[in-house]
Amino acid sequence: MDDAARWNALPQRLPDWFRDAPLGIFIHWGAYSVPAWAEPTAELGAADDGADRLTHNSYAEWYFNTMRIEGSPAAEHHRQVHGGAPYDDFLDQWQVGAFDPSAWSDLFARAGASYVVLTTKHHDGITLWDAPGTGDRNTVRRGPRRDLVGEIAAATTEAGLRFGVYYSGGLDWNVRPTEPLVEGSEVAGSKRPRDDEYGTYCSAQVRDLIDRYGPDVFWNDIGWPDQNLHFGPGGLGELLEHFYRERPEGLINDRFSGAHHNFVTTEYQSGEIPEGQVWENCRGIGLSFGYNQVEDAAQYMSGAQAVRHVVDAVSRGGRVLLNVGPRADGSLPEPQRQVLEELGEFMAEHRAQLTGARGLGELSLPGAAWARAVEKDGQCHVFASGEAGTLRVAAADLSVGFDWPASGVELVLEGPDAAPVSVSARAAGASSR
């Protein structure tokens, strides 16, 4: 079988567990969590997210890059606070005394998540396990001196959640050092490593992740080295065949330079929701994925906003991968924890209505600031929020094809800072039994 036939033979897979999942949890935790600093500028894809985004990057996990951009606020911060120290000093300073993976996983489960995706290697090239080819530049040999991937994988599975791995195949500023990336176009441009040797390095590490930890999501980022898109030894094609064989309910995202995917990703406000394809939106609770000590309530979502974000995604046929950025010591910042607890309160009552639901989209309900609808097992569930008070909604304004009372429905809204309320109706003509 030639390479083209082998690419075509890779599974177009949508396992039930992922199809039905309204929510996953992303974790960005690394040496960048020690400086924990970025400008709180704008969400990726927002109108004020300009061409100089990388100079004024709101992503704290990009600190290795932004601290090297001459004239950037991050470079000035690095000089003043850290004396211009080498980035790898942060690995040695990284201590995890407050880390409790079981408590994390219990919180994620209470929040209503179905899966967890851990950043196992970000663009700084530091791995959270003793990865092949890294020498001592990993969390087992330095800094935490622990197999963080293994501990989180075990706790996630114990809590009944699926485990997934994020891996930066597109950038590694240690193995393939570059000048700092300044323009957004440079991320996928000529400074991205494309050689087969680097691809083989990545492939060996991901194969190790698969064999050691059994992930059900392989979430790559920033593309994959172009010269490694083959089925020879160490090639991406061979790696994906291995993943699919070993993980019969596993699937991959769409960030493999167009080679193959099972689902499409958007990020914050960036990216288009695909027509007829499985999709996931990822974003942080704040503006950054990695913990950013500069962020406060002005940048963080509220619990109600997180709820609306998840319901909105499901109403449009998607799901949300909501990120937490732990502090270096392993503690979760209280504003992030609070959002997950509030999300959990809503999901405890409504998760069954969202799990496996068919999205019916946005509704325009007079008097409501926000409304979305889904269908599950022959019932329509409408979620709405707005100013506190009782709202009468005419049957004609609700989703068609369901037995709404002719007189309409009454919603008791609890205010814009509260989670949405819901009302339901059976499909028209359905049995009342």
LINLINPE-V506969 format. One record per backbone hydrogen bond with DSSP energy under -0.5 kcal/mol. CO is the residue of the C=O (numbers start at 1). NH is the residue of the N-H. If there is no record, write none. Layout:
co/nh
CO/NH
CO/NH
This chain:
co/nh
2/6
3/7
4/8
5/9
6/10
7/10
11/13
15/18
15/19
16/20
18/21
20/356
22/320
23/114
23/115
24/322
25/117
26/324
27/29
27/119
30/33
31/34
31/35
32/36
33/328
36/293
39/41
43/46
44/269
46/49
48/50
50/53
51/184
52/55
52/56
54/57
57/39
58/60
59/62
60/63
62/65
62/66
63/67
65/68
66/69
68/70
69/72
72/76
73/77
74/78
75/79
76/80
77/81
77/82
78/82
78/84
79/83
82/85
86/89
87/90
88/92
89/93
90/94
91/94
93/95
96/99
100/104
101/105
102/106
103/107
104/108
105/109
106/110
107/111
108/113
109/112
114/162
115/25
116/118
116/164
117/27
118/120
118/166
120/128
121/168
122/125
123/173
126/122
127/139
128/148
128/149
129/131
131/134
134/137
136/138
137/127
138/142
139/145
139/146
142/145
146/148
147/151
148/152
149/153
150/154
151/155
152/156
153/157
154/158
155/159
156/161
157/160
162/116
163/216
163/217
164/118
165/219
166/120
166/121
167/169
167/221
170/193
172/176
174/177
180/182
182/55
183/186
184/187
189/192
194/227
195/199
196/200
197/201
198/202
199/203
200/204
201/205
202/206
203/207
204/208
205/209
206/210
207/211
208/212
209/213
209/214
210/214
216/251
217/165
217/219
218/220
218/253
219/167
221/169
221/170
225/228
226/229
228/230
228/236
230/237
230/238
232/235
235/239
236/240
237/241
238/242
239/243
240/244
241/245
242/246
243/247
246/248
247/250
251/218
252/262
252/263
255/223
256/259
264/280
266/282
267/270
270/267
274/276
274/277
278/264
279/319
280/266
280/282
281/321
282/268
283/323
285/301
288/286
291/293
292/295
296/299
296/300
302/306
303/307
304/308
305/309
306/310
307/311
308/312
309/313
310/314
311/315
312/316
313/316
313/318
314/317
315/361
317/279
319/281
320/24
320/322
321/283
322/26
323/285
324/28
324/326
326/291
327/330
329/98
331/327
331/333
333/336
333/337
334/338
335/339
336/340
337/341
338/342
339/343
340/344
341/345
342/346
343/347
344/348
345/349
346/349
346/350
347/351
350/353
350/354
351/354
351/355
354/357
357/359
358/375
361/373
363/365
364/366
365/368
370/385
371/363
372/383
373/360
373/361
374/381
375/358
376/379
378/427
379/376
380/382
380/425
381/374
382/423
383/372
384/421
385/369
385/370
386/415
389/413
391/393
391/411
393/409
394/397
395/398
399/402
401/428
402/404
405/408
409/393
411/391
411/413
413/389
415/418
421/384
423/382
425/380
426/403
427/430
